Amino acid sequence: MIWTWIYLETAMHILVDTSIWVDYFKSGANSAKLDVMLEDNLIAINDIILAELVSFLIIKNNIKLLNYCEASHCYP
């Protein structure tokens, strides 16, 4: 029981590439999996991917995901 708690607290984040985000926005085959990872706060992002996504999210007025990207784990 204690090991499970420690594992969940130290779980690594998953860096999601732009191609996966494009698939997600098109409601592709893996969009449900990404939804689960978003809900569990397992997604990480880097500056390049963030730069590619932000303009699209602003145009689509997707404030919820834009806020998530700004608050997510960011790797340079």
N, C-alpha and C positions, 0 to 999 in steps of 0.2 A: 504494500500500500504506500509506504513512504517513497519507495523507488519510483512509483508511477508519478507521484507529485513532483519529485525532483526532475524527472524526465520532461514533464509538461512545462515546467518552469524554465528549462534550459534548451528546449527544442529549437532547432535552427530554423531560420526563416528561408523562404523560397523566393529566389529572384526570378520574376516572371518577365520574359522577353516581350518585346513589342508585338511580335507575330502572334503570341498567345493572347495578348490584349485585343488585337484585331479580331481574332477568332471569337473571343468573348463578346465583343460588341455586335458581332454578326449572329450571336446565339448559336455558336458552333458546337461541335460534339463535346468539347471539354468545358463548356461554360458552367455547368452545374458543379463540376469539381472546383473551379475557381471561386464560385460563390461560397462554397464551404470553407475554402482556405481564407477568403476575405472575412467571413464571419468569425473564424477562429484566430484572426490576426496573425496569420502565418506568412503573409506576403511581404516581400521586401522590394525595394525599387532603387534604382541608381539615377544619377543626374541625367544621363543620356536618355533613358527610357522616360523619365519624368518630363523632359523637354519635348519628347515626341508626343506624349499623351495630353499635356496640359492644354494646348491650343484646341485639340479635338474636343476635350471635355468642356471647355468654355463655350465653343460653338454649339455643342449639343445641350448646353445648360445642365450638365450632369453634376450638380453641386455636391451630392452625396459622395460620389466617387472622387471628385476633385478634393474634397476635404479629407477623404481617406488617404489619398496619395500624399497630401501635404503632411499628414500625421504618421505615415507609415515609416517603417525602418528604412532609412536611406543609407546606401553604401556608395561612397564616391567612386 
